């Protein structure tokens, strides 16, 4: 696991698996907590399943309305250029972000739980 972008408001983590042709980009849900000292939405499940993942976290419950969201998304997209399949994934506030940013991230599909 390594960070590919970090600011006061955003953190983008990359956790590649053996197969880097398929990626899931996750967004945290409302109420995940402030700061970045936490596991990302779906992180453990995706890691146990051997799925490469990018985790996008906001510093609070601000519905991904941060001044540097475009930069965070750009850094995530740069990391997965050439991937065969990209899925955005989130619940609640994260589902909203998964839908809203899917096209910008080049996603093939989106799994949005209770946006």
N, C-alpha and C positions, 0 to 999 in steps of 0.2 A: 504494500500500500504506500502510495506517495501523493503528496499534494501537487496539483498542477496549477492552482491559482489560490491565492489567499489575500484577503483585505480585512478591514475592520468589520465589514458587513457580509462577506461571502467567503465560502470555502468550497473548493472543488477537489475531490479525492479521486484517485484512480486505483482500482484494484483489478489488475489483469489476471485472467485465468490462463490455463494452458491454451485454450482456443480463443484467439483474439479476433476471430472473424465475426463474432456476434457480441453485441454490447447491450446492456441495460443501463439507462441513465435514470437515476432515482432522484426524487425531490422529497424532502421531509414534510411531514404533516403539521398542521396547526397544533401547538402545544408541545412540540418536541423539546422545548427548553431553549434557553438563551445560550449563546456561545457555541463553541465547536467541540467541546470535550464530551462527545457522545458518539454512539454508533449511528450510522445513517439508516434511513428507512430501507428495509429489505436487505441490508448488508449481510447479515449472518446467513440468511436463506440463500442468497445468490452465491456467496462464497462456498457454502456447503454443496451447492448444486454445480459448482465448477463453471459459473457464468461470469464473464468479464463485466465489470461495472464501473460506472462513473457516478459518484455521489455528489449532489449539489445541495449545500446547506446554506441557509440564511442565518443571520445572527439573532433572529427573533421571529415573532409572528407578524411579519410585515407583508405577507403574500407576494414575496419575491419582487417587491417594488423598491429595489435598491439602485442607486446611481450607477453602480458598476455591473449590473446584471448582464449587459451586452458583452462586456469583457470576459466575465465568467463563462458564459455560453460559448464564446469564441474559443477560449482555451479548451473547453470540453470537446468541442467539434474538431479542433486541430488534432487532438489525441486519437480520435477514432476515424480519421479520414481513411477511406478504403475498406471500411468494414462492410461485410456482406449484409448484415441485418442490424438495425438499431431500433430499440424499443424505449420509449419514455414511460416511467412508472411512478405513481404516487397515489396518495390517499388524502382526502380533504384538501387543505391548502396545497399539498404536493400534487394532487390530481389536477387542480387548476393549472399549476405550473407545467405539468406533463403535457396537458392539452395545448396550452398557450405557446410553449416553446418547442413543440415537436418538430415543426417545419424548419425552424431556425437551426435545430440540431441535426437535421437530415434524417429524422426518424421514419422508419417504414410503418410503424404502428405505435399505438399509445394504449396503455392500460391505466385507466383513471377510475379509482374507487371513490365514489361519493364526492365528486368535485363541488 
